[in-house]
Amino acid sequence: MAKERTFSLSAIRTDGWFERIGEGIGSFQALCDIVGESFFAFSMITGVRITALTVDRRNPDNTLVDFVIATPGEEKAEPEVQRLTLADFRHRLVAALLTEDAVPTPPERDTDLEALQLHIGVRYLLLAPLYGYSLQKLVTDGKSSRLIVHHDGVEETYDLLEFRARVRAQIREELERATERNRSAIDLTKVADAEVFAQKGEHAKVISLLGTWPAPLAIFLRTPEGQMLTPDARGLIAKGLGLLGTACIKLGEQHQGEEVLRLAVQYAHDGAAAGDIFRRLGEAMLEDKRSAEAVGPLRRAIALGAPPKQAWPLLAKAFVERKRYVAALACVREARSAGVPEAQMVEQIREIEASLGPALTAWKALVVSRQH
């Protein structure tokens, strides 16, 4: 039986390569948002350089991608610019990565780094970090090889061929997920259904309906088409995002939910939906024990016409938690005028009365005397 040899992979490990390249590309985040982070990385691995994008916001699959392919030995020649839809471009990248090539024999010497790279596969060295694999060692007896890797902090061992197949399977899954996401176009008719589910407290169903919205809408907002949306369309999009943001928060995704609500604010502007969006944002901050931050959005909500029965009690609670009892008292009075029952604000009223004490009693007496 051949003796096993162990090779350290520290010299050829590529952890963080994609992020480091991104630091030097000004349009890096925009390309990731439109093409997809993984697919942008795939393009680099396969030697494809994207030269232009013609974005179709209504159907992202039809976004046009102009690109050139680097051909070894033809660096001086002007490469031909090719064009594909984004859907076809992604399929082409994946097809290139899924081709199975022969596995060269392992190196004879520890210093033969090129042979070590070829044995593992250069593309797999670059693909591994994208899926959380940090390659540590190669163990080989000349006929078969094993990779020792850290996967999300856990040490795992794979046969080399098994590891290659595993990575290829994850690439296929990446394409399937992207295809499925793009099938879920922004359908504004879903907002009414989401509102029904939200009223029933079925937040998971709200997310299943609208969960694909934020990424494409964040991109769309920065386009001329996004800026030219009618107020009604902006309001409906904002309403949908508001429902989605609240659903995320109710299911424990506080940070994600607030990000969605901030996107909703950008779509709402000062339109009809703005008051409700700011109310949702303020309520989320209040539930997260950030009463000082909640005051601003709640004041804005009231100024923009949020339902008084919803907004005033929330602002009263925020002021009580900040120990601003006079301001809280004013909010309680506004809430009462709007028809909010005192039972809904009993905790805030009790704390206001306990804190203001005789001064509040005297003030109430003065108000009553003036009324008579």
Secondary structure, DSSP 8 states (H G I E B T S, - for coil): ----EEEE-TTT--TTHHHHHHTT-TTHHHHHHHH-HHHHHHHHHTTEEEEEEE--SS-GGG-EEEEEE--TT-TTS----EEEEHHHHHHHHHHHHH---------SSTT-HHHHHHHH-HHHHHHGGGGTEEEEEEEE-SS-EEEEEEETTEEEEEEHHHHHHHHHHHHHHHHHHHHHHHHS---TTHHHHHHHHHHTT-HHHHHHHHTTSHHHHHHHTTSHHHHT--HHHHHHHHHHHHHHHHHHHHTT-HHHHHHHHHHHHHHHTTSTTHHHHHHHHHHHHHHTT-HHHHHHHHHHHHHTT--HHHHHHHHHHHHHHTT-HHHHHHHHHHHHHTT--GGGGHHHHHHHHHHHTHHHHHHHHHHHHHH-
